[in-house]
Amino acid sequence: MDTFSHALWGYGLFGFRRHPWLAMLFGALPDLCSFGAFLAFRLLDGEGFHPGPPPLETLPHWLFVSYNIWHSFVICFPVIGLVALWRRDIAFAMLSWPFHIVLDFPFHSLRYFPTPIFWPVSDFVVDGIPWTNPWVWFPNLAGLVVLLGYRYRQKRRRSQ
């Protein structure tokens, strides 16, 4: 799934009560900490932005490690659990992080960054349908429109 969609799903599902920006951040966090960091380093090195997925052989090893860390239930649930002991309201917004993983693992193929949901315990991945496929992309957009429309109507009713 694209990073912007992850942020919007995070907001719609986990940021509608409190901490909307935090829910959006954690919805996008796994991608920001891997590909976002890679893009930042490229820009700082003067290499610029190139649209489309970069070839796997051009990517540094740390990017794969970072992707594995941030796309693992084994990592995210203990972190969220620890935060929940301190701040439950923030932990609720952080649930957009595992939802990011739920959206990614069926929509990444083995060819390009399959999602290692149980890393480092297991290398289990799913050969999913890429999110760029119209059969995935358009239902994603439709789901976001329905969810965000519903949240907007809820907010308007509460303010009246």
Summary of the structure (lengths in Angstrom):
residues: 160
radius of gyration: 16.6
end to end distance: 35.5
largest distance: 55.6
contacts: 475
relative contact order: 0.16
helix: 68%
strand: 0%
